[in-house]
Amino acid sequence: GVKKVKAIQTPVVIITVFLLLFICAAAFFVDGFDASRPIKGATNADVWELAEAAAFVFVAYAGVTKVAAIGGEVKNPEKNLPAGIMLSLLIATVLYSAIAFLMMAAIPGEWWLDSSGNIVENPIYIFAEEVAGTKFGIFAAIVSVLTMISMALAGILAASRFLFAMSRDNLLPQALEDVNARFETPHFPILITGVAMGLANNEN
């Protein structure tokens, strides 16, 4: 249900945002901080490289569809839905831009590659470790995992509502329209979505 997801999502998101803001502020005090480094890197990159990077970042904005998916359960949707989408886009854009810029400015060299030449999978940990030490880096990594878990909950919530809406429009079996008497949630779409996501993760 929306209320239960919100009870988990809200504190995790608040902690994550404050953590990222702290890391960004601490980056200015790192020895060797060079604001010209990311600017030179961007100006020296060709259009195709910038397009590839933009394509990867663009995936993050798919969260906007999650907001739209639960439009039927939002109070005053004609007002709150557009405001929520625009605010989410604004916060995500500012954070992405600031973190990417400061990360490149604070850490010299090709830090995004490991000793084998592969792209690292823990850039936030590396950034946090650089600006505040190993212990803080571990804390940032733990918060990142919690954030991913909360996003998975939001994903199940949003995806299940697509099945629920399609059932209401007679595009899927009517059983998917049933609402749980206790929790007032579409339990069959939630179960189907959760199982499908679990199977997809196992395949990966």
C-alpha positions as a printed NumPy array, in Angstrom:
array([[  0.   ,   0.   ,   0.   ],
       [  0.998,   3.611,  -0.563],
       [  1.021,   4.491,   3.149],
       [  3.254,   1.551,   4.07 ],
       [  5.71 ,   2.266,   1.253],
       [  5.711,   5.95 ,   2.191],
       [  6.545,   5.08 ,   5.81 ],
       [  9.747,   3.388,   4.594],
       [ 10.498,   5.558,   1.57 ],
       [ 10.273,   9.003,   3.169],
       [ 12.941,   8.633,   5.905],
       [ 15.285,   6.746,   3.563],
       [ 15.022,   9.439,   0.881],
       [ 15.533,  12.244,   3.421],
       [ 18.643,  10.537,   4.846],
       [ 19.985,   9.893,   1.344],
       [ 19.51 ,  13.491,   0.198],
       [ 21.192,  14.914,   3.311],
       [ 24.027,  12.397,   2.912],
       [ 24.58 ,  13.474,  -0.689],
       [ 24.469,  17.153,   0.266],
       [ 27.056,  16.546,   2.992],
       [ 29.345,  14.703,   0.568],
       [ 29.007,  17.541,  -1.949],
       [ 29.89 ,  20.146,   0.689],
       [ 32.853,  18.094,   1.962],
       [ 34.21 ,  17.728,  -1.577],
       [ 35.244,  21.405,  -1.603],
       [ 37.722,  20.741,   1.233],
       [ 39.499,  17.792,  -0.376],
       [ 43.194,  18.313,  -1.085],
       [ 43.699,  18.701,  -4.804],
       [ 40.15 ,  19.847,  -5.52 ],
       [ 40.152,  21.213,  -9.076],
       [ 36.904,  22.623, -10.467],
       [ 38.452,  22.969, -13.918],
       [ 38.916,  19.207, -14.264],
       [ 35.264,  18.291, -15.031],
       [ 34.903,  21.357, -17.264],
       [ 37.936,  20.334, -19.333],
       [ 36.655,  16.767, -19.494],
       [ 33.252,  17.887, -20.768],
       [ 34.632,  20.292, -23.356],
       [ 37.133,  17.709, -24.649],
       [ 34.475,  14.992, -25.057],
       [ 32.86 ,  14.534, -28.446],
       [ 29.107,  14.654, -29.018],
       [ 28.745,  10.869, -29.176],
       [ 30.434,  10.365, -25.79 ],
       [ 28.142,  12.979, -24.221],
       [ 25.108,  11.27 , -25.803],
       [ 26.167,   7.895, -24.352],
       [ 26.562,   9.397, -20.87 ],
       [ 23.203,  11.173, -21.159],
       [ 21.515,   7.896, -22.15 ],
       [ 22.73 ,   6.223, -18.955],
       [ 21.66 ,   9.129, -16.764],
       [ 18.271,   9.371, -18.484],
       [ 17.256,   6.024, -16.966],
       [ 17.173,   7.674, -13.547],
       [ 14.277,   9.881, -14.633],
       [ 12.093,   6.803, -15.211],
       [ 10.977,   7.344, -11.616],
       [  8.576,   9.974, -12.946],
       [  6.433,   7.169, -14.38 ],
       [  6.111,   5.714, -10.871],
       [  4.507,   8.959,  -9.716],
       [  2.045,   8.856, -12.603],
       [  1.245,   5.171, -12.001],
       [ -0.212,   5.877,  -8.562],
       [ -2.148,   8.944,  -9.719],
       [ -5.416,   7.306,  -8.71 ],
       [ -4.307,   7.191,  -5.074],
       [ -2.983,  10.753,  -4.866],
       [ -4.996,  13.428,  -3.066],
       [ -5.875,  16.341,  -5.376],
       [ -4.056,  14.703,  -8.339],
       [ -4.712,  17.607, -10.706],
       [ -2.556,  19.777,  -8.422],
       [ -0.237,  17.424,  -6.541],
       [  0.683,  15.093,  -9.421],
       [  2.279,  17.714, -11.725],
       [  3.895,  19.437,  -8.722],
       [  5.349,  16.141,  -7.491],
       [  6.718,  15.241, -10.916],
       [  8.321,  18.648, -11.48 ],
       [  9.792,  18.754,  -7.97 ],
       [ 11.225,  15.242,  -8.398],
       [ 12.791,  16.186, -11.728],
       [ 14.277,  19.355, -10.249],
       [ 15.802,  17.609,  -7.215],
       [ 17.173,  14.729,  -9.312],
       [ 18.668,  17.052, -11.929],
       [ 20.382,  19.29 ,  -9.366],
       [ 21.76 ,  16.346,  -7.361],
       [ 22.974,  14.456, -10.427],
       [ 24.703,  17.52 , -11.855],
       [ 26.291,  18.563,  -8.552],
       [ 27.515,  15.078,  -7.626],
       [ 28.928,  14.354, -11.088],
       [ 30.738,  17.698, -11.194],
       [ 32.137,  17.544,  -7.653],
       [ 33.086,  13.886,  -7.943],
       [ 35.259,  14.605, -10.966],
       [ 36.685,  17.747,  -9.337],
       [ 37.577,  16.045,  -6.039],
       [ 39.095,  12.778,  -7.306],
       [ 42.051,  12.984,  -9.711],
       [ 42.891,  10.449, -12.385],
       [ 40.712,   7.78 , -13.976],
       [ 39.295,   6.651, -10.63 ],
       [ 36.201,   5.169, -12.304],
       [ 38.325,   2.263, -13.602],
       [ 39.678,  -0.492, -11.361],
       [ 43.084,  -2.146, -11.657],
       [ 41.738,  -4.462, -14.365],
       [ 40.368,  -1.614, -16.45 ],
       [ 36.738,  -2.359, -15.596],
       [ 34.281,   0.354, -14.574],
       [ 33.828,   0.474, -10.792],
       [ 30.39 ,  -0.367,  -9.431],
       [ 30.611,   1.686,  -6.223],
       [ 31.303,   5.312,  -7.252],
       [ 29.435,   6.827,  -4.291],
       [ 31.521,   4.777,  -1.863],
       [ 34.711,   5.952,  -3.589],
       [ 33.503,   9.562,  -3.495],
       [ 32.464,   9.376,   0.176],
       [ 35.725,   7.648,   1.144],
       [ 37.729,  10.345,  -0.626],
       [ 35.986,  13.252,   1.114],
       [ 35.363,  11.806,   4.598],
       [ 37.296,   8.573,   5.104],
       [ 36.66 ,   4.833,   4.892],
       [ 34.132,   4.595,   7.743],
       [ 31.946,   7.262,   6.188],
       [ 32.311,   5.527,   2.829],
       [ 30.957,   2.304,   4.363],
       [ 28.056,   4.244,   5.894],
       [ 27.31 ,   5.788,   2.497],
       [ 27.371,   2.334,   0.904],
       [ 24.867,   1.012,   3.465],
       [ 22.549,   3.974,   2.853],
       [ 22.848,   3.348,  -0.889],
       [ 21.711,  -0.261,  -0.426],
       [ 18.743,   0.87 ,   1.697],
       [ 17.874,   3.413,  -0.99 ],
       [ 17.88 ,   0.716,  -3.673],
       [ 15.605,  -1.457,  -1.514],
       [ 13.172,   1.425,  -1.038],
       [ 13.209,   2.066,  -4.787],
       [ 12.415,  -1.612,  -5.397],
       [  9.367,  -1.229,  -3.136],
       [  8.29 ,   1.822,  -5.129],
       [  8.811,  -0.131,  -8.341],
       [  6.565,  -2.981,  -7.191],
       [  3.952,  -0.472,  -6.034],
       [  3.924,   1.381,  -9.368],
       [  4.14 ,  -1.674, -11.632],
       [  1.28 ,  -3.418,  -9.833],
       [ -0.967,  -0.412, -10.443],
       [ -0.563,  -0.827, -14.216],
       [ -2.055,  -4.332, -13.995],
       [ -4.779,  -3.037, -11.7  ],
       [ -5.708,  -0.202, -14.091],
       [ -5.672,  -2.477, -17.148],
       [ -7.999,  -4.899, -15.366],
       [-10.392,  -2.039, -14.626],
       [-10.365,  -1.205, -18.341],
       [-11.188,  -4.858, -19.164],
       [ -7.795,  -5.421, -20.791],
       [ -6.78 ,  -8.079, -18.257],
       [ -8.726, -10.665, -16.192],
       [-11.148,  -9.158, -13.69 ],
       [ -9.461, -10.992, -10.787],
       [ -6.644,  -8.449, -10.974],
       [ -9.167,  -5.771, -10.065],
       [ -9.907,  -7.323,  -6.669],
       [ -8.867,  -5.238,  -3.658],
       [ -7.769,  -6.783,  -0.369],
       [-10.475,  -6.3  ,   2.258],
       [ -7.966,  -5.602,   5.036],
       [ -5.242,  -3.548,   3.351],
       [ -7.346,  -2.054,   0.52 ],
       [ -4.611,  -2.86 ,  -2.004],
       [ -4.728,  -4.849,  -5.284],
       [ -3.061,  -7.928,  -3.806],
       [ -2.951, -10.123,  -6.944],
       [ -1.155,  -7.511,  -9.108],
       [  1.314,  -6.864,  -6.245],
       [  2.079, -10.595,  -5.881],
       [  2.447, -11.095,  -9.642],
       [  4.707,  -8.064,  -9.964],
       [  6.865,  -9.11 ,  -7.005],
       [  7.31 , -12.661,  -8.34 ],
       [  8.116, -11.367, -11.847],
       [ 10.743,  -8.963, -10.488],
       [ 12.232, -11.719,  -8.309],
       [ 12.505, -14.097, -11.277],
       [ 14.077, -11.371, -13.412],
       [ 16.694, -10.688, -10.718],
       [ 17.478, -14.39 , -10.415],
       [ 18.065, -14.592, -14.163],
       [ 20.525, -11.715, -13.95 ]])
